[in-house]
Amino acid sequence: MVWVEIFVVLASIVLGIRFGGIAIGLFGGLGLAILTLGLRLPMGFVPIDVILIIMSVSLSAATLQATRGMAFLVHHAERLMRKNPKYINFIAPIITWLMTIVAGTGFIVFSTLPVIAEVAKESGIRPSRALSGAVVSSQFAVAGSPISAAMAAMITIMENNSVTFFQVMVVCLPASFVAAMVAAFVASRQGCELQDDPVYLQRLQDGLTSKTAFKTTEFPKSSKLSVIIFLLATVAVVLFATLPALRPVYESGKSMGTRDIIIVIMLASACLMLITSKTKPEAVITNSTFRSGMSSVAVILGIVTLGITFVDAHLGNIKEVAGDVLQAYPMLLAPVLFFTCALLYSQGSTTPLIIPIAVALGVPNWAILGSFVAVTGIFLLPTYPTSLAAMEMDTTGTTRVGKYVLNHPFMLPSLLGVIAGVGFGFIWAPMIVS
């Protein structure tokens, strides 16, 4: 019977990926129905806390986009890159890392890609170097952002395992930065120089690459105010979550939990941005950030609950097979995270699926935190939306897939970045948490 259950889980994942987007969650729901109603497995734990956090953070980030606050951030990122074009290979990854840390989603990189590609081309620098470094760094930042979907799951799970928000951030934030900077360095050394690239020279001869004009944009004061509100909200989340003395304490003696802190602050910030900018509510629910966030919720609700249901039903057998191995070799958790993310195409879905299993199998807390940056396997294939966008934006043709598909410009930076980030995490994490 177990092989039938495994087939249902794998078939749900494969079919969901084939259809793409929200279908991953929907096929997960279908697989869940077969396991529970058909094969009589007990229903697994639904990651409600993670879903609530993602919904509230997505609402706040979507409101920031609707008020043109995200466009305001991108505009200033463009100005910084244009002032220092020679250092674009490192400035671009740092900017996209910081923007993702603040916004909680790597998709914010979409708006900066045309700027990165054009500034690199104007400076005679191979655009694929800056683009691949920027794209990979933005996804590493997901493993360090206090308000990303993946981190929401990580914090919720680890706080229940006696690890504080502060400890999670002190390990994961610098590990993600180390991984991003190593990826940027590796990317800056990839490929020949622009003037020697045969594809670029051919496209130049055919008139397929030209200079893109960028216009100076004026932003209303409300856009700037929205950015300030969003940044203050992010800082407030970190402060309340890090300093227990700031949290409200109730008559029962219990204080406000991190989940509730994030939900309250993010919802309040979204409302303040909406009021101060006089933005129509419809603009929030129709933009890409909101759709992306709600799609993540559907994926987690379906595919993650499906995985949890199967794992919970066979946890005893899994412990016998994998428990001792992971306890003896905790670094093996990193490739598990990497390849699961490559399969699910989502850090936010991988985290609530794999981290609880690692906790149940007795993997040390320090090893879980040290391995977390490996939840970036989306670059195994060059088909992730940000990767595709980078290739599309590069009119020089230097950001391209190689003959063997896996030899694309995002592969080596992401792999070596993961290795460096996990290596750093395994040195740093034991000093922070036992």
C-alpha angles and dihedrals in degrees: 000000000000091000090055089052092049090050091052092051095047094043090052091051095045095046091045092052091047092056092039135202118037090357089081089066094042094052087047088057091051091050089048090054091051093049096046106030097028106032094028098233114159113257113263127229113287110222094233095157092055092047093051092050093048091049094051095044091046090052092053094045091046090052089051089054093046091053090050091247092130090050088052091055091048091049092057091044088056092051091052093050093048091052091054106031096154091063096045092120090067104024093056095053091046091051094048090046091052094044091052092047088055099039098036095225131087090212089081085081090075092081094050098048097083090050093049093048094049097044090050092048093047089052094050091247121138102258094211089068095057094036097050092045092049095047095047093045092052090057094046086055089062087070090055105036113107091215103041120117092244093050091047088059093043094052094046093050098042096046087059086054095055096262116128129226088245093055092048092051096043089058104033100042098057091038090057091049093050090050091048095050094047088050090050091050093049091046091051089060098048124110132357124298116286095249090054098048110112094205092053092046091051093048089048091052091048092049093242096130126057142153118284119221117227120199127214108249128206118214127202119241089251091066091055091045090051090055090050092049092048093048092048090050091052091049090048091053090052094047096047092044094046099042111052091189089071094056121098112256119210133210090264089062093247120124129218112283126236092247092057092044092055093045095049097044095044094048091047092049091050091052093048092050091049093050098044094046096042088225118167112249090231089067090063098054096042100054128096097252093057093046091049092050095048091046088055089053091053092048093049093045092052113028099029093048088048091054093045091050092054095043094047091052092054102028093121093057092043090054091052092051104035107015099082092041095054092044091052095041106026092169088074086077088074096064089043090057092043097051095039088055089048088055098044095034090219135094089196091057097040096054100058089043101049106026095061088051090051090051092048091049091055099250107166116258092238091055092050092052093043092051097045097093087066089075087099103094093130089101096064088096122031092235103094112119095246091048092050091047092052091052091047094049094051103087091179091069094229093120098070143132117259128232094271096047094227092067095080126136094257097054104074096040091050095045095047090041091055091048092050094044094049091045090053091045093053090053097042104036098064088058091057106036135017 
